[in-house]
């Protein structure tokens, strides 16, 4: 039974991984001052831990960009990706390169209007208008569980994630979300994203 999420819905491939407080704390320190003040209220640690344990785990891939680390996080619910930007310290810490495979754990929001940085793909279930992606490697030390789940993601999903990310990067209006786990549910506005150093 979950405390923060809807028990009437469940993930087809739950993340089943634990939250690292140390890794989460590093992201919290990078929040703007006022967002840091309200982080505990809006995003309790227990909610994020539950998210990683119960949320739907899917493919995520590092994309080739000249400016900083951008990851395409896939959702099968909408059959699309969200682009997530991360500061350079994350790229350095994990020695990431374009094409590297990661794991996103997603939860979903109900509503009618699709988030402006998302779209319903050909195989969308049309059940949710937005999703909340968390990159597992950046928030958990359960590397064996993460690698086990990644090994069971189909090659088709990895390819689709990369191609959808590439297509989105090449669009005229570039929509990139802040990948910080306290902010990654917020749709991108289309304004130029300033990469943190």
C-alpha positions as a Markdown table, in Angstrom:
| # | Residue | x | y | z |
|---|---|---|---|---|
| 1 | Unk | 0.0 | 0.0 | 0.0 |
| 2 | Unk | 1.4 | 3.4 | -1.0 |
| 3 | Unk | 1.2 | 6.6 | 1.0 |
| 4 | Unk | 1.8 | 9.1 | -1.8 |
| 5 | Unk | 0.6 | 7.4 | -5.0 |
| 6 | Unk | -2.7 | 6.1 | -6.4 |
| 7 | Unk | -3.2 | 2.4 | -5.3 |
| 8 | Unk | -5.8 | 2.0 | -8.1 |
| 9 | Unk | -3.1 | 2.1 | -10.7 |
| 10 | Unk | 0.2 | 0.1 | -10.8 |
| 11 | Unk | 3.3 | 0.0 | -13.0 |
| 12 | Unk | 3.7 | -2.8 | -15.5 |
| 13 | Unk | 7.5 | -2.7 | -14.7 |
| 14 | Unk | 8.0 | -1.2 | -11.2 |
| 15 | Unk | 11.4 | 0.3 | -10.5 |
| 16 | Unk | 11.8 | -1.7 | -7.3 |
| 17 | Unk | 14.9 | 0.3 | -6.2 |
| 18 | Unk | 15.8 | 2.3 | -3.1 |
| 19 | Unk | 16.5 | 6.0 | -2.7 |
| 20 | Unk | 20.0 | 7.2 | -1.8 |
| 21 | Unk | 19.7 | 10.1 | 0.6 |
| 22 | Unk | 23.2 | 11.2 | -0.2 |
| 23 | Unk | 22.5 | 11.4 | -4.0 |
| 24 | Unk | 19.2 | 13.2 | -3.4 |
| 25 | Unk | 20.8 | 15.7 | -1.1 |
| 26 | Unk | 23.3 | 16.7 | -3.8 |
| 27 | Unk | 20.3 | 17.7 | -6.1 |
| 28 | Unk | 18.6 | 19.5 | -3.3 |
| 29 | Unk | 21.6 | 21.7 | -2.7 |
| 30 | Unk | 21.4 | 22.8 | -6.4 |
| 31 | Unk | 17.8 | 24.1 | -6.1 |
| 32 | Unk | 17.2 | 27.9 | -6.0 |
| 33 | Unk | 16.8 | 29.1 | -2.4 |
| 34 | Unk | 13.0 | 29.3 | -2.2 |
| 35 | Unk | 12.5 | 26.0 | -3.9 |
| 36 | Unk | 14.9 | 24.5 | -1.4 |
| 37 | Unk | 12.8 | 25.8 | 1.4 |
| 38 | Unk | 9.7 | 24.1 | 0.2 |
| 39 | Unk | 11.3 | 20.9 | -1.1 |
| 40 | Unk | 10.5 | 18.9 | 2.0 |
| 41 | Unk | 6.9 | 19.9 | 1.9 |
| 42 | Unk | 6.2 | 19.5 | -1.8 |
| 43 | Unk | 8.5 | 16.5 | -2.4 |
| 44 | Unk | 9.0 | 14.6 | 0.8 |
| 45 | Unk | 11.8 | 12.0 | 0.8 |
| 46 | Unk | 9.2 | 9.3 | 1.3 |
| 47 | Unk | 7.4 | 10.3 | -1.8 |
| 48 | Unk | 10.5 | 10.1 | -3.9 |
| 49 | Unk | 11.5 | 6.8 | -2.4 |
| 50 | Unk | 8.0 | 5.4 | -3.1 |
| 51 | Unk | 8.3 | 6.8 | -6.7 |
| 52 | Unk | 11.5 | 4.8 | -7.3 |
| 53 | Unk | 10.1 | 1.7 | -5.8 |
| 54 | Unk | 6.6 | 1.7 | -7.4 |
| 55 | Unk | 7.0 | 3.8 | -10.5 |
| 56 | Unk | 7.2 | 2.4 | -14.1 |
| 57 | Unk | 10.8 | 1.8 | -15.2 |
| 58 | Unk | 11.7 | 2.5 | -18.8 |
| 59 | Unk | 14.6 | 3.3 | -21.2 |
| 60 | Unk | 16.5 | 6.6 | -20.9 |
| 61 | Unk | 19.4 | 7.6 | -23.1 |
| 62 | Unk | 22.2 | 10.2 | -23.1 |
| 63 | Unk | 21.8 | 12.5 | -26.1 |
| 64 | Unk | 24.5 | 14.2 | -28.2 |
| 65 | Unk | 24.4 | 18.0 | -27.4 |
| 66 | Unk | 27.1 | 20.6 | -27.6 |
| 67 | Unk | 26.1 | 22.4 | -24.4 |
| 68 | Unk | 25.6 | 19.9 | -21.6 |
| 69 | Unk | 24.1 | 16.7 | -20.5 |
| 70 | Unk | 20.7 | 16.0 | -21.9 |
| 71 | Unk | 18.9 | 12.7 | -21.3 |
| 72 | Unk | 15.8 | 11.4 | -23.2 |
| 73 | Unk | 13.5 | 9.7 | -20.8 |
| 74 | Unk | 10.9 | 7.4 | -22.4 |
| 75 | Unk | 7.3 | 6.7 | -21.4 |
| 76 | Unk | 5.3 | 4.0 | -23.0 |
| 77 | Unk | 2.1 | 5.6 | -21.6 |
| 78 | Unk | 2.4 | 8.5 | -24.0 |
| 79 | Unk | 4.9 | 6.8 | -26.4 |
| 80 | Unk | 7.2 | 9.8 | -26.3 |
| 81 | Unk | 10.2 | 11.2 | -24.4 |
| 82 | Unk | 10.9 | 14.1 | -22.2 |
| 83 | Unk | 14.3 | 15.8 | -22.5 |
| 84 | Unk | 16.0 | 16.3 | -19.2 |
| 85 | Unk | 19.1 | 18.6 | -18.7 |
| 86 | Unk | 21.6 | 18.0 | -15.9 |
| 87 | Unk | 24.6 | 20.0 | -14.6 |
| 88 | Unk | 28.1 | 19.2 | -15.7 |
| 89 | Unk | 28.9 | 17.6 | -12.3 |
| 90 | Unk | 26.5 | 14.8 | -13.1 |
| 91 | Unk | 28.1 | 14.1 | -16.5 |
| 92 | Unk | 31.5 | 14.1 | -14.8 |
| 93 | Unk | 30.4 | 11.9 | -11.9 |
| 94 | Unk | 29.0 | 9.2 | -14.1 |
| 95 | Unk | 31.4 | 9.6 | -17.1 |
| 96 | Unk | 28.5 | 9.7 | -19.5 |
| 97 | Unk | 28.7 | 9.7 | -23.3 |
| 98 | Unk | 26.1 | 10.0 | -26.1 |
| 99 | Unk | 24.2 | 6.7 | -26.5 |
| 100 | Unk | 24.8 | 5.5 | -22.9 |
| 101 | Unk | 21.8 | 3.7 | -21.5 |
| 102 | Unk | 20.1 | 4.7 | -18.3 |
| 103 | Unk | 16.9 | 3.9 | -16.5 |
| 104 | Unk | 14.0 | 6.3 | -15.9 |
| 105 | Unk | 11.3 | 5.6 | -13.3 |
| 106 | Unk | 8.1 | 7.4 | -14.1 |
| 107 | Unk | 4.9 | 8.3 | -12.3 |
| 108 | Unk | 1.9 | 10.0 | -14.0 |
| 109 | Unk | -0.5 | 12.9 | -13.7 |
| 110 | Unk | -4.2 | 12.9 | -14.6 |
| 111 | Unk | -5.7 | 15.7 | -16.6 |
| 112 | Unk | -6.9 | 16.7 | -20.1 |
| 113 | Unk | -4.2 | 18.9 | -21.7 |
| 114 | Unk | -1.0 | 17.2 | -22.8 |
| 115 | Unk | 2.1 | 19.0 | -21.4 |
| 116 | Unk | 3.6 | 21.4 | -23.9 |
| 117 | Unk | 6.9 | 19.5 | -24.2 |
| 118 | Unk | 5.2 | 16.1 | -24.7 |
| 119 | Unk | 3.0 | 14.5 | -27.3 |
| 120 | Unk | 1.0 | 11.4 | -27.8 |
| 121 | Unk | 3.0 | 9.0 | -30.0 |
| 122 | Unk | 1.6 | 6.4 | -32.3 |
| 123 | Unk | 1.3 | 3.8 | -29.5 |
| 124 | Unk | 0.1 | 6.1 | -26.7 |
| 125 | Unk | -2.5 | 4.8 | -24.4 |
| 126 | Unk | -4.0 | 8.3 | -24.1 |
| 127 | Unk | -4.4 | 7.9 | -20.3 |
| 128 | Unk | -2.2 | 10.7 | -19.0 |
| 129 | Unk | -1.1 | 14.2 | -20.1 |
| 130 | Unk | 2.2 | 14.4 | -18.2 |
| 131 | Unk | 4.7 | 12.2 | -16.4 |
| 132 | Unk | 7.4 | 12.6 | -13.7 |
| 133 | Unk | 10.7 | 11.0 | -14.7 |
| 134 | Unk | 13.5 | 10.2 | -12.3 |
| 135 | Unk | 16.8 | 8.9 | -13.5 |
| 136 | Unk | 17.5 | 5.9 | -11.3 |
| 137 | Unk | 21.3 | 5.9 | -11.5 |
| 138 | Unk | 21.4 | 9.4 | -10.2 |
| 139 | Unk | 19.2 | 8.7 | -7.1 |
| 140 | Unk | 20.0 | 5.1 | -6.1 |
| 141 | Unk | 22.9 | 2.8 | -5.2 |
| 142 | Unk | 21.0 | -0.3 | -6.3 |
| 143 | Unk | 23.2 | -0.8 | -9.4 |
| 144 | Unk | 22.6 | -4.5 | -9.7 |
| 145 | Unk | 18.8 | -4.0 | -9.7 |
| 146 | Unk | 19.1 | -1.2 | -12.2 |
| 147 | Unk | 21.2 | -3.2 | -14.6 |
| 148 | Unk | 18.9 | -6.2 | -14.3 |
| 149 | Unk | 15.9 | -4.1 | -15.3 |
| 150 | Unk | 17.8 | -2.4 | -18.2 |
| 151 | Unk | 18.8 | -5.8 | -19.5 |
| 152 | Unk | 15.1 | -6.7 | -19.8 |
| 153 | Unk | 14.1 | -3.6 | -21.8 |
| 154 | Unk | 13.6 | -4.4 | -25.5 |
| 155 | Unk | 16.1 | -3.2 | -28.1 |
| 156 | Unk | 13.2 | -1.6 | -29.9 |
| 157 | Unk | 12.5 | 0.6 | -26.8 |
| 158 | Unk | 16.1 | 1.7 | -26.6 |
| 159 | Unk | 16.2 | 2.6 | -30.4 |
| 160 | Unk | 12.8 | 4.4 | -30.1 |
| 161 | Unk | 14.0 | 6.4 | -27.1 |
| 162 | Unk | 17.1 | 7.6 | -29.0 |
| 163 | Unk | 15.3 | 8.4 | -32.2 |
| 164 | Unk | 12.5 | 10.3 | -30.4 |
| 165 | Unk | 15.1 | 12.2 | -28.4 |
| 166 | Unk | 17.0 | 13.1 | -31.5 |
| 167 | Unk | 13.9 | 14.2 | -33.3 |
| 168 | Unk | 12.9 | 16.4 | -30.4 |
| 169 | Unk | 16.4 | 17.9 | -30.2 |
| 170 | Unk | 16.2 | 18.9 | -33.9 |
| 171 | Unk | 12.8 | 20.7 | -33.6 |
| 172 | Unk | 12.6 | 24.4 | -34.0 |
| 173 | Unk | 11.4 | 25.1 | -30.5 |
| 174 | Unk | 13.6 | 23.2 | -28.1 |
| 175 | Unk | 11.8 | 22.0 | -25.0 |
| 176 | Unk | 14.2 | 20.7 | -22.3 |
| 177 | Unk | 13.1 | 20.2 | -18.6 |
| 178 | Unk | 15.4 | 20.6 | -15.6 |
| 179 | Unk | 16.3 | 17.1 | -14.7 |
| 180 | Unk | 16.6 | 17.8 | -11.0 |
| 181 | Unk | 14.4 | 15.3 | -9.3 |
| 182 | Unk | 12.6 | 18.1 | -7.5 |
| 183 | Unk | 11.7 | 19.7 | -10.8 |
| 184 | Unk | 11.6 | 17.1 | -13.5 |
| 185 | Unk | 7.8 | 16.9 | -13.5 |
| 186 | Unk | 7.5 | 20.5 | -14.6 |
| 187 | Unk | 6.9 | 20.8 | -18.4 |
| 188 | Unk | 9.5 | 22.8 | -20.3 |
| 189 | Unk | 8.3 | 26.2 | -21.5 |
| 190 | Unk | 10.4 | 26.4 | -24.6 |
| 191 | Unk | 12.7 | 29.1 | -23.2 |
| 192 | Unk | 16.4 | 28.5 | -23.7 |
| 193 | Unk | 17.7 | 26.2 | -20.9 |
| 194 | Unk | 20.7 | 27.5 | -19.0 |
| 195 | Unk | 22.9 | 24.5 | -18.2 |
| 196 | Unk | 24.3 | 24.5 | -14.6 |
| 197 | Unk | 28.0 | 24.1 | -14.2 |
